Amino acid sequence: MVEILNNEKGPFQVLFGDDASADINVVVPIVFGVVIVLIIVAFVTILKSKGRSDMTEEERKADQELVDERMRKQAALAGEVYVPDRARQQEQEEIDEARRRWGRTKN
């Protein structure tokens, strides 16, 4: 890397050859075009993945089992009783409220 930067030809000519041009009128439009293409690809990717954050039933059940196990241990340490049905009801209320707030319908 040091050899490229300290060369008397310049880094652009060292990398791309003696007859390479670092003309600003050529380089800037190419860089601008690449940036525009990358922005378009990013927006297309974002739009395709929109709405995929909802969990499937299998994922939700597995997640609930993990949470139930942790909550039972935490409740036992606090000397309380953990009721999974009450937790499910509260979770569903929170999901419904979030969907109402964001204008989404139930799948």
N, C-alpha and C positions, 0 to 999 in steps of 0.2 A: 504494500500500500504506500509506503514511504517513497519507493522508487517511482511510482506513478505520479505522485504529487510533486516530487523534486525534479522530475525530468524536464529538460529545456524545451521539449516539444509541447508540453501541456498535457493534462490528464485526458482530455477528449481525444487527441490524436494518438496517444499511447494506447488507449483502449480500442479505438475503432480504426486505426490506421492513419497513414500520412495524408491520404487524400480525403479524409473525413472533414466535414464542415460543421462547425459549431455556430453557424449563422443563427442569430436570434430570430430571424423571420421564418426559419424552418423549425427550430426547436420549440418555440412557444406554442404554435398551433398544435403540434403533436402532443405536447404535455397537456394542453387544454383539452384536447379530444380524449385523451386517456382518462383524465379526471372526470369528464362528463359521462363517459361510458361506465366508470366505476360507480358514480352516483346513481345512474339508472339501474345498474345491476343491484345495488343495495336496496333501492326502493322496491324493485320487483320482488326481491327476496322477502322484504318486510311485509309486503301486501299478501304474498302467498302464505306466509306463516300466521297471518292474523286469525285469531279465533281458535288456534290449536292448543291453547293453554288449558282448556278444560280437560279434566281427568276422565278416563273411562271408568265404568263401574268396577272392573277388576282392580285397576290402580287405586281407586278410592277405598275399596275393601282392604287391600294390603296396607295402605296408609293408615286406615282406621285401626287395624290390628296393632300396628307399631305404636300408635298414639295411645291406644287403650292400655297396652302393657306398661308404657312409661307413666301414664296417669295413675294406674293402679298402684305402682310403686311409690309415686309421689304422695298419693292420698294415704297410703299405709304409713308412710313416714310422718305425715301430719296428723295421723289418728282420725282420718275422715273416711267416708265411704264414697267410692267413685261409681257413678251410675252411667253406663254407656248410652242408654236410651236418652237421657237428658242431654248428654253431650251431642248426640246425633241431631236432636231437635234444635239445639242452639246452632249447630253448624249449618243445618238446612235454612234456618232463619237468616243467618249471615249471608249465605249464598244467594238466597232470594232477594235480600236487600241490595247486595252488590249488583245483581242482574237488573233490578229495577232502577238503580242509580245510573247504571251504564246503558240502559235501554236494550238489553239483550233479552231474548226470549228463551224459555226452557227448551233444551234439545229433546 
